Amino acid sequence: MKALLITFLIGVFFFGVLTGIPVGSVLLYGILLLIAVIVFKGMLFKNMVKKDAEFDSRYSKHYRKYRNKFDR
């Protein structure tokens, strides 16, 4: 989370420097962008978990046991 925040602040700074928009507007756009990224990551993660569950349900318990061993 800390790395995400630092990246966000650096991104906001460079976005402001490149576009020349006042700092308040840049922060507003930055916050909107951060919210969009969090929502997108959440959707992506849910989709991945759902696909994994579908994948597991297609195969036997025996296969899953070995798959988990190799995933570590």
Sequence and secondary structure as in RCSB ss.txt:
>XXXX:A:sequence
MKALLITFLIGVFFFGVLTGIPVGSVLLYGILLLIAVIVFKGMLFKNMVKKDAEFDSRYSKHYRKYRNKFDR
>XXXX:A:secstr
 HHHHHHHHHHHHHHHHHH   HHHHHHHHHHHHHHHHHHHHHHHHHHHHHHHHHHHHS HHHHHHHHHHH 
